[in-house]
Amino acid sequence: METANKQKGFLKKAGKWAPIIGFAWIVSHIIVPIALLRIPIFQKYLIALENKLPFHIPGIG
């Protein structure tokens, strides 16, 4: 019985942090890259980097 209570306690604590961790993941993996792609200096860097690669990436440049 005690292990079941410990597991419920852990899930209850994790439930409090889940929205914060989820929001941080969305920001770091979706919003930041999209924001970077809108900056002209970053776009020029990506185009210069793509020109140095020995293979072609469809959709870039």
Biopython code that builds the backbone (N, CA, C, O; Angstrom):
import numpy as np
from Bio.PDB.StructureBuilder import StructureBuilder

atoms = [
    (1, "MET", "N", (0.811, -1.197, 0.000)),
    (1, "MET", "CA", (0.000, 0.000, 0.000)),
    (1, "MET", "C", (0.856, 1.263, 0.000)),
    (1, "MET", "O", (0.496, 2.274, -0.604)),
    (2, "GLU", "N", (1.986, 1.189, 0.681)),
    (2, "GLU", "CA", (2.803, 2.386, 0.789)),
    (2, "GLU", "C", (3.416, 2.776, -0.557)),
    (2, "GLU", "O", (3.560, 3.964, -0.844)),
    (3, "THR", "N", (3.779, 1.794, -1.388)),
    (3, "THR", "CA", (4.341, 2.121, -2.695)),
    (3, "THR", "C", (3.299, 2.785, -3.582)),
    (3, "THR", "O", (3.637, 3.660, -4.378)),
    (4, "ALA", "N", (2.050, 2.387, -3.460)),
    (4, "ALA", "CA", (0.990, 3.022, -4.246)),
    (4, "ALA", "C", (0.824, 4.474, -3.837)),
    (4, "ALA", "O", (0.600, 5.335, -4.687)),
    (5, "ASN", "N", (0.930, 4.756, -2.547)),
    (5, "ASN", "CA", (0.815, 6.139, -2.077)),
    (5, "ASN", "C", (2.001, 6.969, -2.543)),
    (5, "ASN", "O", (1.830, 8.139, -2.887)),
    (6, "LYS", "N", (3.206, 6.392, -2.564)),
    (6, "LYS", "CA", (4.375, 7.123, -3.047)),
    (6, "LYS", "C", (4.240, 7.433, -4.532)),
    (6, "LYS", "O", (4.605, 8.524, -4.971)),
    (7, "GLN", "N", (3.727, 6.499, -5.301)),
    (7, "GLN", "CA", (3.555, 6.726, -6.733)),
    (7, "GLN", "C", (2.529, 7.820, -6.974)),
    (7, "GLN", "O", (2.740, 8.671, -7.838)),
    (8, "LYS", "N", (1.450, 7.824, -6.254)),
    (8, "LYS", "CA", (0.448, 8.877, -6.415)),
    (8, "LYS", "C", (1.032, 10.232, -6.045)),
    (8, "LYS", "O", (0.753, 11.231, -6.707)),
    (9, "GLY", "N", (1.842, 10.272, -4.989)),
    (9, "GLY", "CA", (2.477, 11.521, -4.588)),
    (9, "GLY", "C", (3.418, 12.041, -5.665)),
    (9, "GLY", "O", (3.459, 13.242, -5.932)),
    (10, "PHE", "N", (4.173, 11.140, -6.283)),
    (10, "PHE", "CA", (5.088, 11.542, -7.346)),
    (10, "PHE", "C", (4.324, 12.096, -8.537)),
    (10, "PHE", "O", (4.694, 13.131, -9.091)),
    (11, "LEU", "N", (3.252, 11.407, -8.933)),
    (11, "LEU", "CA", (2.463, 11.886, -10.067)),
    (11, "LEU", "C", (1.796, 13.208, -9.750)),
    (11, "LEU", "O", (1.657, 14.058, -10.630)),
    (12, "LYS", "N", (1.384, 13.393, -8.515)),
    (12, "LYS", "CA", (0.757, 14.656, -8.135)),
    (12, "LYS", "C", (1.770, 15.793, -8.222)),
    (12, "LYS", "O", (1.440, 16.880, -8.697)),
    (13, "LYS", "N", (3.003, 15.553, -7.768)),
    (13, "LYS", "CA", (4.046, 16.575, -7.853)),
    (13, "LYS", "C", (4.446, 16.836, -9.302)),
    (13, "LYS", "O", (4.653, 17.985, -9.690)),
    (14, "ALA", "N", (4.555, 15.787, -10.098)),
    (14, "ALA", "CA", (4.933, 15.943, -11.502)),
    (14, "ALA", "C", (3.843, 16.674, -12.272)),
    (14, "ALA", "O", (4.131, 17.406, -13.219)),
    (15, "GLY", "N", (2.605, 16.478, -11.872)),
    (15, "GLY", "CA", (1.505, 17.161, -12.540)),
    (15, "GLY", "C", (1.580, 18.662, -12.406)),
    (15, "GLY", "O", (1.100, 19.393, -13.272)),
    (16, "LYS", "N", (2.181, 19.129, -11.321)),
    (16, "LYS", "CA", (2.323, 20.566, -11.121)),
    (16, "LYS", "C", (3.362, 21.151, -12.072)),
    (16, "LYS", "O", (3.220, 22.281, -12.538)),
    (17, "TRP", "N", (4.402, 20.378, -12.355)),
    (17, "TRP", "CA", (5.491, 20.861, -13.203)),
    (17, "TRP", "C", (5.287, 20.563, -14.678)),
    (17, "TRP", "O", (5.964, 21.154, -15.520)),
    (18, "ALA", "N", (4.391, 19.680, -15.005)),
    (18, "ALA", "CA", (4.195, 19.269, -16.398)),
    (18, "ALA", "C", (3.856, 20.434, -17.327)),
    (18, "ALA", "O", (4.450, 20.517, -18.402)),
    (19, "PRO", "N", (2.944, 21.332, -16.981)),
    (19, "PRO", "CA", (2.668, 22.456, -17.900)),
    (19, "PRO", "C", (3.871, 23.371, -18.098)),
    (19, "PRO", "O", (4.079, 23.897, -19.191)),
    (20, "ILE", "N", (4.661, 23.562, -17.049)),
    (20, "ILE", "CA", (5.840, 24.430, -17.159)),
    (20, "ILE", "C", (6.870, 23.794, -18.080)),
    (20, "ILE", "O", (7.427, 24.464, -18.950)),
    (21, "ILE", "N", (7.124, 22.509, -17.892)),
    (21, "ILE", "CA", (8.093, 21.800, -18.734)),
    (21, "ILE", "C", (7.591, 21.728, -20.177)),
    (21, "ILE", "O", (8.372, 21.894, -21.114)),
    (22, "GLY", "N", (6.303, 21.483, -20.356)),
    (22, "GLY", "CA", (5.726, 21.435, -21.698)),
    (22, "GLY", "C", (5.847, 22.766, -22.414)),
    (22, "GLY", "O", (6.199, 22.812, -23.593)),
    (23, "PHE", "N", (5.557, 23.855, -21.704)),
    (23, "PHE", "CA", (5.663, 25.181, -22.303)),
    (23, "PHE", "C", (7.114, 25.497, -22.663)),
    (23, "PHE", "O", (7.382, 26.057, -23.726)),
    (24, "ALA", "N", (8.053, 25.139, -21.781)),
    (24, "ALA", "CA", (9.469, 25.382, -22.062)),
    (24, "ALA", "C", (9.926, 24.590, -23.286)),
    (24, "ALA", "O", (10.714, 25.094, -24.086)),
    (25, "TRP", "N", (9.439, 23.356, -23.442)),
    (25, "TRP", "CA", (9.808, 22.544, -24.599)),
    (25, "TRP", "C", (9.270, 23.167, -25.881)),
    (25, "TRP", "O", (9.979, 23.238, -26.885)),
    (26, "ILE", "N", (8.025, 23.616, -25.850)),
    (26, "ILE", "CA", (7.425, 24.234, -27.039)),
    (26, "ILE", "C", (8.198, 25.487, -27.425)),
    (26, "ILE", "O", (8.479, 25.709, -28.603)),
    (27, "VAL", "N", (8.540, 26.302, -26.443)),
    (27, "VAL", "CA", (9.284, 27.536, -26.730)),
    (27, "VAL", "C", (10.649, 27.210, -27.315)),
    (27, "VAL", "O", (11.057, 27.816, -28.305)),
    (28, "SER", "N", (11.361, 26.260, -26.716)),
    (28, "SER", "CA", (12.725, 25.989, -27.168)),
    (28, "SER", "C", (12.794, 25.241, -28.491)),
    (28, "SER", "O", (13.782, 25.378, -29.211)),
    (29, "HIS", "N", (11.779, 24.453, -28.835)),
    (29, "HIS", "CA", (11.842, 23.637, -30.041)),
    (29, "HIS", "C", (11.004, 24.166, -31.204)),
    (29, "HIS", "O", (11.222, 23.760, -32.346)),
    (30, "ILE", "N", (10.066, 25.048, -30.945)),
    (30, "ILE", "CA", (9.194, 25.529, -32.016)),
    (30, "ILE", "C", (9.275, 27.041, -32.171)),
    (30, "ILE", "O", (9.541, 27.530, -33.270)),
    (31, "ILE", "N", (9.054, 27.786, -31.107)),
    (31, "ILE", "CA", (8.958, 29.245, -31.215)),
    (31, "ILE", "C", (10.316, 29.882, -31.490)),
    (31, "ILE", "O", (10.410, 30.774, -32.333)),
    (32, "VAL", "N", (11.364, 29.450, -30.805)),
    (32, "VAL", "CA", (12.691, 30.047, -31.007)),
    (32, "VAL", "C", (13.208, 29.802, -32.427)),
    (32, "VAL", "O", (13.680, 30.753, -33.051)),
    (33, "PRO", "N", (13.146, 28.580, -32.974)),
    (33, "PRO", "CA", (13.611, 28.409, -34.360)),
    (33, "PRO", "C", (12.808, 29.222, -35.375)),
    (33, "PRO", "O", (13.377, 29.758, -36.327)),
    (34, "ILE", "N", (11.501, 29.317, -35.182)),
    (34, "ILE", "CA", (10.697, 30.121, -36.110)),
    (34, "ILE", "C", (11.076, 31.584, -36.000)),
    (34, "ILE", "O", (11.156, 32.279, -37.013)),
    (35, "ALA", "N", (11.310, 32.065, -34.785)),
    (35, "ALA", "CA", (11.713, 33.459, -34.596)),
    (35, "ALA", "C", (13.082, 33.718, -35.229)),
    (35, "ALA", "O", (13.301, 34.771, -35.829)),
    (36, "LEU", "N", (14.004, 32.758, -35.094)),
    (36, "LEU", "CA", (15.326, 32.935, -35.690)),
    (36, "LEU", "C", (15.257, 32.996, -37.210)),
    (36, "LEU", "O", (16.020, 33.733, -37.835)),
    (37, "LEU", "N", (14.353, 32.233, -37.810)),
    (37, "LEU", "CA", (14.250, 32.235, -39.266)),
    (37, "LEU", "C", (13.737, 33.560, -39.818)),
    (37, "LEU", "O", (13.881, 33.821, -41.013)),
    (38, "ARG", "N", (13.146, 34.394, -38.980)),
    (38, "ARG", "CA", (12.641, 35.692, -39.438)),
    (38, "ARG", "C", (13.705, 36.786, -39.356)),
    (38, "ARG", "O", (13.484, 37.885, -39.865)),
    (39, "ILE", "N", (14.841, 36.519, -38.737)),
    (39, "ILE", "CA", (15.902, 37.515, -38.597)),
    (39, "ILE", "C", (16.764, 37.475, -39.863)),
    (39, "ILE", "O", (17.299, 36.421, -40.207)),
    (40, "PRO", "N", (16.906, 38.611, -40.561)),
    (40, "PRO", "CA", (17.656, 38.625, -41.826)),
    (40, "PRO", "C", (19.104, 38.153, -41.696)),
    (40, "PRO", "O", (19.602, 37.468, -42.590)),
    (41, "ILE", "N", (19.781, 38.494, -40.624)),
    (41, "ILE", "CA", (21.174, 38.075, -40.460)),
    (41, "ILE", "C", (21.252, 36.550, -40.362)),
    (41, "ILE", "O", (22.154, 35.936, -40.932)),
    (42, "PHE", "N", (20.325, 35.951, -39.653)),
    (42, "PHE", "CA", (20.293, 34.490, -39.521)),
    (42, "PHE", "C", (19.983, 33.837, -40.863)),
    (42, "PHE", "O", (20.530, 32.780, -41.179)),
    (43, "GLN", "N", (19.106, 34.460, -41.659)),
    (43, "GLN", "CA", (18.790, 33.926, -42.990)),
    (43, "GLN", "C", (20.025, 33.953, -43.876)),
    (43, "GLN", "O", (20.295, 32.987, -44.590)),
    (44, "LYS", "N", (20.773, 35.041, -43.839)),
    (44, "LYS", "CA", (22.003, 35.135, -44.642)),
    (44, "LYS", "C", (23.024, 34.098, -44.202)),
    (44, "LYS", "O", (23.726, 33.524, -45.035)),
    (45, "TYR", "N", (23.113, 33.854, -42.898)),
    (45, "TYR", "CA", (24.028, 32.843, -42.380)),
    (45, "TYR", "C", (23.634, 31.456, -42.889)),
    (45, "TYR", "O", (24.502, 30.682, -43.292)),
    (46, "LEU", "N", (22.349, 31.135, -42.877)),
    (46, "LEU", "CA", (21.891, 29.829, -43.354)),
    (46, "LEU", "C", (22.163, 29.651, -44.846)),
    (46, "LEU", "O", (22.542, 28.564, -45.281)),
    (47, "ILE", "N", (21.972, 30.708, -45.628)),
    (47, "ILE", "CA", (22.236, 30.620, -47.066)),
    (47, "ILE", "C", (23.732, 30.423, -47.313)),
    (47, "ILE", "O", (24.118, 29.625, -48.168)),
    (48, "ALA", "N", (24.570, 31.139, -46.576)),
    (48, "ALA", "CA", (26.014, 30.974, -46.719)),
    (48, "ALA", "C", (26.439, 29.565, -46.295)),
    (48, "ALA", "O", (27.300, 28.955, -46.929)),
    (49, "LEU", "N", (25.847, 29.066, -45.247)),
    (49, "LEU", "CA", (26.160, 27.718, -44.787)),
    (49, "LEU", "C", (25.714, 26.673, -45.808)),
    (49, "LEU", "O", (26.417, 25.689, -46.040)),
    (50, "GLU", "N", (24.560, 26.884, -46.410)),
    (50, "GLU", "CA", (24.038, 25.939, -47.405)),
    (50, "GLU", "C", (24.933, 25.903, -48.640)),
    (50, "GLU", "O", (25.095, 24.853, -49.261)),
    (51, "ASN", "N", (25.508, 27.036, -48.991)),
    (51, "ASN", "CA", (26.398, 27.081, -50.156)),
    (51, "ASN", "C", (27.702, 26.332, -49.907)),
    (51, "ASN", "O", (28.350, 25.907, -50.864)),
    (52, "LYS", "N", (28.102, 26.159, -48.661)),
    (52, "LYS", "CA", (29.341, 25.457, -48.331)),
    (52, "LYS", "C", (29.156, 23.951, -48.248)),
    (52, "LYS", "O", (30.138, 23.208, -48.263)),
    (53, "LEU", "N", (27.932, 23.494, -48.163)),
    (53, "LEU", "CA", (27.706, 22.056, -48.040)),
    (53, "LEU", "C", (27.953, 21.336, -49.367)),
    (53, "LEU", "O", (27.660, 21.884, -50.430)),
    (54, "PRO", "N", (28.476, 20.139, -49.316)),
    (54, "PRO", "CA", (28.779, 19.409, -50.557)),
    (54, "PRO", "C", (27.550, 18.714, -51.152)),
    (54, "PRO", "O", (27.689, 18.016, -52.156)),
    (55, "PHE", "N", (26.374, 18.872, -50.584)),
    (55, "PHE", "CA", (25.162, 18.247, -51.105)),
    (55, "PHE", "C", (24.035, 19.264, -51.122)),
    (55, "PHE", "O", (24.137, 20.310, -50.481)),
    (56, "HIS", "N", (22.974, 18.977, -51.836)),
    (56, "HIS", "CA", (21.858, 19.911, -52.003)),
    (56, "HIS", "C", (20.728, 19.543, -51.043)),
    (56, "HIS", "O", (20.336, 18.381, -50.935)),
    (57, "ILE", "N", (20.216, 20.558, -50.349)),
    (57, "ILE", "CA", (19.069, 20.378, -49.471)),
    (57, "ILE", "C", (17.863, 21.012, -50.154)),
    (57, "ILE", "O", (17.852, 22.227, -50.351)),
    (58, "PRO", "N", (16.865, 20.244, -50.515)),
    (58, "PRO", "CA", (15.693, 20.810, -51.185)),
    (58, "PRO", "C", (14.950, 21.796, -50.263)),
    (58, "PRO", "O", (14.773, 21.546, -49.071)),
    (59, "GLY", "N", (14.530, 22.902, -50.847)),
    (59, "GLY", "CA", (13.744, 23.877, -50.095)),
    (59, "GLY", "C", (14.562, 24.995, -49.479)),
    (59, "GLY", "O", (13.984, 25.934, -48.931)),
    (60, "ILE", "N", (15.879, 24.932, -49.546)),
    (60, "ILE", "CA", (16.720, 25.994, -49.010)),
    (60, "ILE", "C", (17.397, 26.688, -50.176)),
    (60, "ILE", "O", (18.019, 26.050, -51.026)),
    (61, "GLY", "N", (17.266, 27.996, -50.202)),
    (61, "GLY", "CA", (17.928, 28.793, -51.242)),
    (61, "GLY", "C", (17.212, 28.690, -52.481)),
    (61, "GLY", "O", (17.613, 29.291, -53.478)),
]
sb = StructureBuilder()
sb.init_structure("model")
sb.init_model(0)
sb.init_chain("A")
sb.init_seg("    ")
for serial, (resi, resn, name, xyz) in enumerate(atoms, 1):
    if name == "N":
        sb.init_residue(resn, " ", resi, " ")
    sb.init_atom(name, np.array(xyz, "f"), 0.0, 1.0, " ", f" {name:<3s}", serial, name[0])
structure = sb.get_structure()
